Amino acid sequence: MSTVAEIMELLDEQGKAQKNWREKQDARVDEMAEELKSIALKAGRPNLGGNIEEIKHLTMVDGKKMPLLAREQKAARLYHTDDSGGFNIGDFCRDAVVGSRKAASGAALVPTFVGAQMIDMVRARTVLIEAGAQTIMIDGPTNLAKLTSGPTVHQHTEAATDITESDIVAAPVSLNPKLLAVLVPLTVELVQDSPNLDALLTMALAGAFASKLDVLGIAKLLADTNIPDSVGSEDPMLWGAGGVMAAVSSALVLNQRLPSAHISAPADFINRAMQVASTSGSWLGKPSVLANMLELQTTGLTAGTALFGNFDEALAVALRSDLRVEVVRHAKPTSASHLLVAHMRADFVVLQAAKLYKQLKTP
């Protein structure tokens, strides 16, 4: 028969074995959680936007973190309860106007995740974001620093007084975008008789807001006197001497890198594309040294003016609230019309003017 001491020793060994087993199981559970997270990222499941790169954040002095979206990242990734279940704005408007259990008798507002999907559609159609501008998601008035001048590095000779102070010059930039809004009357006939209502509304709204953002952003860039521009004629409709290559050369002298994107007026874009080599008659095309440069065009620029540079470092759009869509029933009773209200708060901000260049045919 076992003694009390032997029984206690056996129980102690069993206790240690159980503890080791629990630790191993806990470690395995943690490993499985990491594996599932990795699989979800690679598979591009909802809330991840099909992009395995993690969203970066700007940390404010009060500890708040503001999401910073790169061009290819999606705002919808920031919402973790996307249960849209086939939701579309066309059906939403139809239900709100014609009447159903899905919409109240008063104003009806689309869910947050749909607003995020809409802002992603706007971002995808905005030329300045296509050029590389990042998106800063803010939840209130915010200040950022705009770099206007960097420090100078000196090579020091021992015992010599040869190091001069050269401070970083940064100016505060206030981020508090104004409201952008659109009002669209909706008749019962339109929403009842248009099977393509969803595609019609989403494309129209996304295109309209994207165009307005581009107009505002380009106006801000053209008005920024800190962005270097052409001294002599550098025509955007030409590639070689006196054209884009001459402007890029001027930017390189200012310690800029080769541009990641070039934005010009449609006429300049087409005329440049139509250039032919004088000897062979073949299309001249983009020089190989600029092979990685995006060529974009917008009606927000007039012929003879273009913008290029590294927009991902120089420019951002501050998004105060995503694009929300509301339906106000019987807003215009005398014409038996309802009202679609779409609104968002967004505006561009220049963060590093020295990373951009204004190309001018006539300085």
N, C-alpha and C positions, 0 to 999 in steps of 0.2 A: 504494500500500500504506500502511495506517495506521501511524503511528509508535507507539512504546511509550507515549508520553505520551497520545496520543489514546485508545489502548486502555484505559489506566488511568482516564482521565476518563469514558469510556463505562461502565466497570464501576462507578465511583463513583456515577454517575447511576442505574444500574440498582439498586444497593444502596439508595439513598435512596427510589427508587420502591417497592421491595419493603417497606421499613420503613413507609412511609406507608400502603401497602395493608394490612399487618398491623395497624397502629393503627386503621385504619378498620373492619376486620373485628372486632377486639376490642371496639371501641365499639359495633358493631352487635349483637354477642353480648350485651353488657351490656344494651342496649336491649330485645332480645328477652326476656331473663330478667325484666326489670321488667314487660314487657307480659304475659308468662305469669303472673307473680305477681298482677298486677292482674286478669287474666281469672279466675284461680282464686278470688280473693277475691270477685269479683262473682258468680261462678257458685255460690259456697257449696259447694265441693268438700269431701271428707272432711278432717277435722282443722281445718276452719274454721267449722263449726257453722252455716253459712248466714248468718253475720253478718260484715259487712265491717269492723266496728269492731275495732281491735286490742285484745288483752287487756292491761290495765295491770298493772304489778308494783310491789310495795313493796320498796325496796332497804334491806337491813339494814346495820348498822355494819360487819359482816364481809364485806360485798359480796354476800351471797346475795340473790337476788331471789325474792320470793314472789308468785305470781299472784293478782290481785285481780279476781274475776269479778263483773260487773254482773248484774242480775236475768236479762236475756235471753241472756247468754253461756253457753256450754257447757263443762263440764270436759273433754268428749271432744276438744275442740280441742287440748288440751295433749299428746295422744298422737299421734305422727306415723306409727305403724305399724299403723293400724286395718285389719286384714285378716280381719275377723270372718267373712266368707264365709257369711252366713246363720246365724251362731251364735245360739242362743237357750237360755235357762236351762232350759226344759222338756226339750229334747233332752239337754242336759248332765246333768240329774238322772236322766233315763231311762237314759242310757248308763252313768252311775255306779252306779245301783241294779241294773239288769238285767244289766249287764256288756257291755262292748264294747272294742274296741281303743282307743277314744278316751279311756278312763278307766282309771287304774291300780286295783289291788285295794285300795289304801289310800285315804286322804283325797284328794279331787280339788278343785282350786281353779280358778275361772274366770280367764281372762286379764285383764290390767290394763285393756285398753280396754273390756271389758265392765263392769268395776267402775265406770269413768268414766261409761258410759252409764247404769248404775243410779243413781249419785249424781245425775245430771242429772234422772232421773225423780223422785227424792226431792225435789230442789230445786223442781221444777215443781209439786209438791203441797204445799209448805210455805207456809203463809199469810204468815209474816213475810218470807220471801224474795219472795213475790208482791207484798208491800207495798213492796219495794224494797231490802231488806237485801242487802248484798254478801257474797261468799264469799271468804275468805282461805285459800289453800292453803298449809299450813305443813308442814315436814318434821321438826319437833322442837319441844320447849318453846320458846316465843317470848314476848317482852315487847313490848307496844305502849303508846302513851301515850293516856290518856283525858283529854280536855279538860274541866275543871270550871269554869274561869273565864278569860275573855279580858282583854286589856289595855284601858286607857281612853285614848282619843285626846283631847288638849287643844289648844285654839286659843291660840296664843301671842301676847302683846303685847310688842313690842320692849322690851328691857331689863327686863321684869318677871319676877319669880320666880313663875311660874304653871304650871309643868309638874311634876306629881307622878308618882313612879314607880308603875307598876301592872303587875306581872309577870303573865305567863301562868302559870296554875296547871294543871298536868297531873299526873295520878296514873298510876303504872305499872299495866298490866293484864297479868296472866299468862295466856298462851294455852297450855293443855295439856289438851285435852278428854279426858274419861273415855270408856271404851268403851261403846258401845251395841250390844247383841247380842240375837239371837232364835234359839231352837231350835225346829225344826219336824220332827216325826217323819214319815217317808215310808215307806209300805208299797209292796211290789211291785205290789199290786193297783191302788193309786192311780196310780202312774206309768205302768203299762201300759194302764190303761183310761180315761185322761183325755186326749183329744185336745187339749183347751184348757189343758193343764198350764202351758205357757209364760205365757200371758196371766194365768192364775190366780196363779202365783207372783210374777210381776213386779208386778202390781197390788197384791197383798196386801203384799209386802215394801215397796214404795215408799210405799204408804199408811200402813203401820204406823210406819215410820221417820220419815216426814214429820209424823205426828201427835205422835210422841214429841218431835221437835225443837221443834215449836210449843209443846208443854206446858212444856218446859224454858225456851224463850226468853221466853214470856209470864210465867212465874213470876219470871224474872230481871228483867224490866221492871217488874213490879208491886212487887218488893222494892227497887228502886233509888230511894232517897230523894232523889237529885239530879234526878229527873224531876219537873217542876212538875205540880201537880194542881189540881182544882177547889176553890175556897174555899167557894162556895155550890152549891146543887143545879143540876147541868147534866145532865139525864136523856138518856142515849143513845137512848131510844126516841122522842124528839121532835126536830123540825127547828128550830123557831123559839125563842121566848123560853123560857128555862129548859132548852134542849136543845142540839143540836149547834152551832147558830149562836152561842149564848151562850158555849160552850166555845171555839170558834174565836176569838171576840172576846177572851176572856181570854188565849189564846195569842198573839194579835197584840200585845197590850199588853206582853207579855214579849219583844217583838222577834222572834218567830217568823214564818216565812212561812206563806202558805196551805198547808194540809197536802196532801201528795201521796197519802196513803192514810189511811183510817179503818177500824179493826178493832173490831167489837163482838160481843156474844153473839148467837146466832141469834134469840132472842126479841126483842131490841131491834132487830135488823136488820129483821125482818119487821114489827114494830109501826110502825117508822118508815116503812117502805115502804107501809103501809096507811093512813097519814094522808091525809085528804081536806081540800080547801079548804072552809071553813065555809059560804061563800056559793054555790058552784057544785056542790059534791058531787064534783068531779073529783079525781083523785089529786094530792096536793100535790107530791111529788117533790123531788129534790135541788135546792137553790137554785142559780141560774145562776153565782153567784160561786164555787161549788165544783164546777163542771162537770168539771174535770180531776182531781178527787179520786176515787181508787178506793174503793169500798165493799166491805169484806170482812167475813167473819164466821167465828168459830171457837168450838167448844165449850170451848176452853181459858179463855174468859172467862165470868164469871157476869153475869146481867142486872143492869144498873145500873152497869157498868164498861166503859169503852172506851179504846182507845189510838189516838192519831193523831199525825201529824207528818211529817217528812221522813226516812223510814227509810233511804234510800240514803246519807245522811250520818251518821246516828246509830247505825246498828246493822250488825253483820256476824256471819257465822257462820264460826268457825274450823274448817277441815276438816283434821284430822291424818292421816287415811287414808280413802280412798274406801270405798264399800260393797262388801265382798268376800263372796262366797258359796262355801261349801264343802259337799261331801257326804261324810259319814263313813259308810262301808259297815259294816253289821252292828253299829252302835253300840248297838242294843237287841236282842240276839239272842233273848232269851226271848219277845219279841213279834214276832219276825221283821221288825223295822223298822230302817230306816236313819235317818240324821239329817241334816237340812239346817241348816247353821249360817250365819247371816248376821251380819255385824258391821261397824261403822264407828266412827270417833272424830270427833265433832263437837260443838260447843256454841256458843251465841251470846255475843257480847260487846258491851256498850254503849260506844260511842266518844264520842258527844256527847249527853249527857243533855238539854241545853238545846234540842235540836232536836225533842224529843218532848213529849207532853202526855197526862196521865191524866185522862180525863173521868169524873166520878163523880156518880151520882144522889144519893148520901148521902156527903158528905165526912167 
